[in-house]
Amino acid sequence: MGVHESRLAAALVELDMDQGAFAVLSGVNRTKLSQSLRGLSSFTGPEQLRLAVLVEELRGLAGDASPLKLSFRDVDAIRRLLEHKRHGIKWETVAVDNEATEDQHDQQGQ
């Protein structure tokens, strides 16, 4: 397995993403992805670049969702989040204290 394929394999473990989901999101044939990650094939230069960009986008989504953990197995949801991010829409994770929110609501109602 080449350096790029090793990095991709490590990224999939890091993101807890299976090869099938990554293949769908990347548009890479599942067989080619599997063979490349087993060292039986290699990605071309343009493929390596495209896949590296996708991995960084996925890492960005994971960072944006922190401290919550995204399920990278839900391909449709991840595809929507990627489209939003690519179009400049960023989702933020905000912690809300329910008691403080209820207190503010009660004070506004008085």
Rosetta silent file (secondary structure, phi, psi, omega in degrees, C-alpha in Angstrom):
SEQUENCE: MGVHESRLAAALVELDMDQGAFAVLSGVNRTKLSQSLRGLSSFTGPEQLRLAVLVEELRGLAGDASPLKLSFRDVDAIRRLLEHKRHGIKWETVAVDNEATEDQHDQQGQ
SCORE:     score description
SCORE:     0.000 S_00000001
   1 L     0.000  134.663 -179.479    0.000    0.000    0.000 S_00000001
   2 L   -77.052  172.862 -178.745    1.324    3.414   -0.964 S_00000001
   3 H   -59.879  -45.927 -177.625    1.704    6.432    1.303 S_00000001
   4 H   -65.297  -40.452  178.795   -1.483    8.093    0.056 S_00000001
   5 H   -66.838  -37.485  176.786   -3.495    4.917    0.452 S_00000001
   6 H   -63.963  -41.201  178.112   -2.107    4.451    3.985 S_00000001
   7 H   -65.166  -39.797  178.561   -3.129    7.992    4.896 S_00000001
   8 H   -64.552  -44.170  178.726   -6.593    7.403    3.473 S_00000001
   9 H   -60.202  -42.328  178.667   -6.967    4.167    5.443 S_00000001
  10 H   -64.819  -38.660  179.359   -5.919    5.980    8.639 S_00000001
  11 H   -65.130  -39.255  179.183   -8.396    8.791    7.923 S_00000001
  12 H   -64.606  -37.892  176.056  -11.253    6.310    7.511 S_00000001
  13 H   -66.673  -46.330  179.931  -10.404    4.799   10.894 S_00000001
  14 H   -56.734  -41.965 -177.930  -10.117    8.274   12.454 S_00000001
  15 H   -86.635   -5.465 -175.740  -13.533    9.266   11.102 S_00000001
  16 L    55.406   49.185 -176.621  -15.067    5.847   11.839 S_00000001
  17 L  -116.839  131.878  179.681  -16.176    5.725    8.218 S_00000001
  18 L   -83.079  161.034 -176.382  -16.547    2.529    6.246 S_00000001
  19 H   -61.194  -36.523 -179.198  -15.145    2.090    2.760 S_00000001
  20 H   -62.122  -45.062  179.619  -18.603    1.826    1.203 S_00000001
  21 H   -64.634  -41.812  179.908  -19.699    5.219    2.515 S_00000001
  22 H   -65.609  -39.606  179.047  -16.434    6.823    1.406 S_00000001
  23 H   -60.560  -43.061  179.984  -16.750    5.256   -2.034 S_00000001
  24 H   -64.164  -46.967 -178.077  -20.239    6.713   -2.453 S_00000001
  25 H   -66.682  -35.211 -175.949  -19.193   10.196   -1.307 S_00000001
  26 H   -87.924  -19.386 -176.899  -16.013   10.222   -3.372 S_00000001
  27 L    80.237    8.900  178.423  -17.414    8.641   -6.508 S_00000001
  28 L   -84.797  138.102  176.773  -14.609    6.070   -6.507 S_00000001
  29 L   -56.875  133.685 -177.692  -15.550    2.554   -7.537 S_00000001
  30 H   -57.957  -40.091 -179.616  -15.854    0.369   -4.419 S_00000001
  31 H   -64.805  -43.961  179.313  -13.671   -2.346   -5.902 S_00000001
  32 H   -62.849  -42.320  178.977  -10.914    0.127   -6.816 S_00000001
  33 H   -61.530  -48.235 -179.564  -11.056    1.650   -3.316 S_00000001
  34 H   -60.440  -45.811  179.917  -10.871   -1.760   -1.669 S_00000001
  35 H   -63.681  -39.876 -179.863   -7.993   -2.898   -3.883 S_00000001
  36 H   -66.089  -39.642 -179.782   -6.083    0.347   -3.290 S_00000001
  37 H   -74.791  -14.246  175.534   -6.469    0.079    0.479 S_00000001
  38 L   -99.982    3.237  177.633   -5.202   -3.508    0.321 S_00000001
  39 L    81.222   12.705 -178.934   -2.164   -2.528   -1.760 S_00000001
  40 L   -92.739  -10.832 -178.683   -3.363   -4.261   -4.925 S_00000001
  41 L  -151.399  169.592  176.978   -3.881   -1.036   -6.860 S_00000001
  42 L  -133.850  154.506  174.774   -2.959    2.626   -6.602 S_00000001
  43 L   -84.587  149.947  174.994   -4.798    5.866   -7.137 S_00000001
  44 L   -73.462  166.992  178.050   -3.683    8.226   -9.873 S_00000001
  45 H   -54.815  -50.639  178.624   -2.286   11.638   -8.935 S_00000001
  46 H   -61.745  -36.491  177.290   -5.576   13.454   -9.657 S_00000001
  47 H   -65.075  -43.728  179.305   -7.514   10.825   -7.687 S_00000001
  48 H   -58.932  -44.078 -179.914   -5.142   11.180   -4.732 S_00000001
  49 H   -63.537  -47.337 -179.431   -5.594   14.937   -4.731 S_00000001
  50 H   -61.745  -41.845 -179.750   -9.396   14.727   -4.980 S_00000001
  51 H   -69.447  -36.923  177.980   -9.591   12.144   -2.193 S_00000001
  52 H   -64.456  -38.973  177.713   -7.250   14.168    0.038 S_00000001
  53 H   -64.112  -43.947  179.084   -9.495   17.225   -0.412 S_00000001
  54 H   -62.139  -42.855  179.015  -12.570   15.157    0.509 S_00000001
  55 H   -59.578  -42.674  179.212  -10.842   13.778    3.619 S_00000001
  56 H   -65.751  -36.836  175.890  -10.034   17.333    4.747 S_00000001
  57 H   -63.671  -41.749  179.555  -13.655   18.367    4.148 S_00000001
  58 H   -66.343  -40.551  175.490  -14.845   15.417    6.234 S_00000001
  59 H   -62.586  -37.649  176.639  -12.394   16.289    8.994 S_00000001
  60 H   -61.839  -42.623  176.625  -13.740   19.841    8.847 S_00000001
  61 H   -61.194  -43.014  179.354  -17.283   18.564    9.352 S_00000001
  62 H   -61.696  -42.013  178.411  -16.117   16.512   12.318 S_00000001
  63 H   -65.577  -40.391  179.173  -14.432   19.578   13.802 S_00000001
  64 H   -63.196  -32.999 -176.905  -17.505   21.741   13.224 S_00000001
  65 H   -84.065  -13.791 -176.898  -19.676   19.204   15.064 S_00000001
  66 L   -56.531  137.228   13.462  -17.331   18.874   18.038 S_00000001
  67 L   -88.755    2.680  176.862  -17.914   17.971   20.823 S_00000001
  68 L   -77.998  154.999 -178.898  -20.663   15.910   19.201 S_00000001
  69 L  -107.077  124.426  175.997  -19.671   12.983   17.025 S_00000001
  70 L   -77.510  147.821  171.347  -21.017   12.775   13.484 S_00000001
  71 L   -93.387  107.421  179.175  -21.969    9.423   12.038 S_00000001
  72 L   -80.381    8.360  175.929  -20.031    9.212    8.804 S_00000001
  73 L   -90.851  -14.773  177.803  -22.018    6.083    8.002 S_00000001
  74 L   -90.457   86.969 -172.199  -25.102    8.170    7.152 S_00000001
  75 H   -60.089  -42.305 -178.277  -24.088    9.015    3.590 S_00000001
  76 H   -62.788  -43.956  179.744  -27.154   11.139    2.790 S_00000001
  77 H   -65.345  -43.179 -179.864  -26.701   13.352    5.860 S_00000001
  78 H   -65.920  -39.377  177.881  -22.961   13.750    5.246 S_00000001
  79 H   -60.907  -43.061  178.257  -23.588   14.562    1.575 S_00000001
  80 H   -63.637  -44.502  178.829  -26.043   17.320    2.622 S_00000001
  81 H   -61.859  -40.268  177.875  -23.586   18.730    5.167 S_00000001
  82 H   -63.269  -43.395  178.987  -20.814   18.746    2.542 S_00000001
  83 H   -62.037  -44.193  178.139  -23.067   20.566    0.071 S_00000001
  84 H   -59.046  -48.538 -177.788  -23.976   23.142    2.724 S_00000001
  85 H   -61.782  -40.873 -179.532  -20.327   23.671    3.624 S_00000001
  86 H   -67.189  -22.574  178.663  -19.315   23.989   -0.029 S_00000001
  87 L  -100.631   14.644  173.725  -21.973   26.671   -0.472 S_00000001
  88 L    86.244    7.898  177.489  -20.792   28.653    2.546 S_00000001
  89 L   -93.927  123.786 -179.747  -23.332   27.401    5.089 S_00000001
  90 L  -117.525  129.364  177.056  -21.682   26.421    8.352 S_00000001
  91 L   -91.628  137.573  179.166  -23.497   24.579   11.107 S_00000001
  92 L  -115.592  145.128  174.365  -22.480   25.384   14.669 S_00000001
  93 L   -96.335  124.648 -177.391  -22.868   23.280   17.774 S_00000001
  94 L  -125.362  129.030  175.845  -24.227   25.336   20.649 S_00000001
  95 L   -85.571  133.573 -179.818  -24.654   24.157   24.231 S_00000001
  96 L  -123.970  128.711  176.983  -27.843   25.394   25.844 S_00000001
  97 L   -86.996  110.200 -176.446  -28.514   25.288   29.565 S_00000001
  98 H   -58.138  -40.769 -179.351  -32.198   24.309   29.838 S_00000001
  99 H   -63.882  -44.334  179.728  -32.597   25.804   33.317 S_00000001
 100 H   -64.432  -39.268  178.748  -31.156   29.158   32.253 S_00000001
 101 H   -64.444  -42.779  178.819  -33.364   29.142   29.156 S_00000001
 102 H   -65.571  -39.615  178.162  -36.464   28.380   31.244 S_00000001
 103 H   -62.199  -43.526  179.239  -35.538   31.132   33.735 S_00000001
 104 H   -64.069  -39.144  179.894  -35.183   33.644   30.908 S_00000001
 105 H   -66.115  -42.616  178.886  -38.496   32.554   29.457 S_00000001
 106 H   -62.857  -41.915 -179.576  -40.216   32.891   32.854 S_00000001
 107 H   -65.800  -35.323  179.126  -38.732   36.381   33.345 S_00000001
 108 H   -70.038  -30.131 -178.417  -39.932   37.497   29.926 S_00000001
 109 H   -78.641  -12.076 -177.952  -43.437   36.277   30.693 S_00000001
 110 L   -83.885    0.000    0.000  -43.701   38.377   33.868 S_00000001
